[in-house]
Amino acid sequence: MSDPVILEVEDGIATLTLNRPDDRNALSAEMSGAILDAIDELEGTDDARCLVVQGTEGTFCAGGDVNAMIELMSGAAELHEAVERIQHETHRAIRRVAEFHLPTVAKVDGVAFRQVGLGIDSGTSYLLPRQVGLSTAKELVFTGEMLDAEAAADLGLFNHVYAEDFDEQCDEFIEQIAEGPTVALRHSKKLLEQGVTAGLKEALDNEAAAQAAVFETHDHEEGATAFMEGRDPEFEGR
């Protein structure tokens, strides 16, 4: 039996691959647990400078595991408790990935969700309105409209769409992030997420604290030196 998640770290890039191709990489309790283990492993190393999440064999993730849902429906007496248990593991995994301290890229090649007659879950009620606005979020949920990559990008769900040379262009984008000043990017990611709900004074205070922490890093020194010398900086992620 293959591992539901594959974690690889190479040249500063951690790649977390959802690996249930027979189920279109649907999230199961086992996969959620494996995601948590992978994030724990990454938290304990300085080798990674960014995280990439991808699916295998032409599918990113089809959402929840429909086969598991069908099995649960056959045991209705314990259905509520079983659903809560699966949701708990799934939500833990989603939060850990969303709150991971390094820049994170979703490399979406293929299906990213499917319609199975359930309400929204997995943080959709929180994330989708913030990304596309409340009115558009309601339309997408109420109609169940399938979006192609270009339409999703127009709504702000994707930053880039690569119709050709998908892997090569994704790799170029990811390498650009991985070669950046990792500590500064880590703080910047947190600041941007805090800034969505923070007031101006709180945001300024948070930025000041982050600047103080980043000021003494090797990459800041390298960036300043490279600027004075008129060359491109060579950041090391420290």
URPE-V57641 format. One record per backbone hydrogen bond with DSSP energy under -1.0 kcal/mol. CO is the residue of the C=O (numbers start at 1). NH is the residue of the N-H. E is the energy in kcal/mol with one decimal. If there is no record, write none. Layout:
co,nh,e
CO,NH,E
CO,NH,E
This chain:
co,nh,e
4,19,-3.2
6,17,-3.0
8,15,-3.5
10,13,-2.0
12,49,-3.9
12,50,-1.1
13,10,-2.2
14,52,-3.2
15,8,-2.1
16,54,-2.3
17,6,-2.2
20,23,-1.7
20,25,-3.0
21,24,-1.5
23,26,-1.3
24,62,-1.5
27,65,-1.4
28,32,-2.5
29,33,-2.2
30,34,-2.1
31,35,-2.4
32,36,-2.1
33,37,-2.1
34,38,-2.2
35,39,-2.4
36,40,-2.3
37,41,-2.2
38,42,-2.1
39,43,-2.3
42,45,-1.6
50,14,-2.7
51,105,-2.9
52,16,-3.4
53,107,-2.8
54,18,-3.0
63,27,-3.4
65,69,-1.8
66,70,-2.4
67,71,-2.0
68,72,-2.2
69,73,-2.1
72,75,-1.5
75,78,-1.8
76,79,-1.2
78,82,-2.4
79,83,-2.8
80,84,-2.2
81,85,-2.0
82,86,-2.3
83,87,-2.9
84,88,-2.2
85,89,-1.7
86,90,-2.5
87,91,-3.0
88,92,-2.0
89,93,-2.0
90,94,-2.4
91,95,-2.5
92,96,-2.2
93,97,-2.1
94,98,-2.7
95,99,-2.5
103,51,-2.7
105,53,-2.7
106,108,-1.0
111,60,-1.8
111,61,-1.5
121,124,-1.8
123,127,-3.1
124,128,-2.0
127,131,-1.3
128,132,-2.7
129,133,-1.7
133,137,-2.2
134,138,-2.5
135,139,-2.0
136,140,-2.5
137,141,-2.2
138,142,-3.2
139,143,-2.3
140,144,-1.5
148,152,-2.3
149,153,-2.2
150,154,-2.2
151,155,-1.3
152,157,-2.6
153,156,-1.3
165,169,-2.7
166,170,-2.5
167,171,-2.6
168,172,-1.9
169,173,-1.9
170,174,-2.8
171,175,-2.8
172,176,-1.6
173,177,-1.3
174,178,-2.7
175,179,-1.9
177,180,-1.8
180,182,-1.3
181,185,-2.5
182,186,-2.6
183,187,-2.2
184,188,-2.5
185,189,-2.6
186,190,-1.7
187,191,-2.6
188,192,-2.6
189,193,-1.9
190,194,-2.5
191,195,-2.5
194,197,-1.2
194,198,-1.6
199,203,-2.5
200,204,-2.6
201,205,-2.5
202,206,-2.6
203,207,-2.4
204,208,-2.3
205,209,-2.1
206,210,-2.2
207,211,-2.8
208,212,-2.0
209,213,-1.7
210,214,-2.4
211,215,-2.1
214,217,-2.1
217,221,-1.7
218,222,-2.7
219,223,-2.7
220,224,-2.5
221,225,-2.5
222,226,-2.8
223,227,-1.9
224,228,-2.1
225,229,-2.0
226,231,-2.5
238,218,-1.3
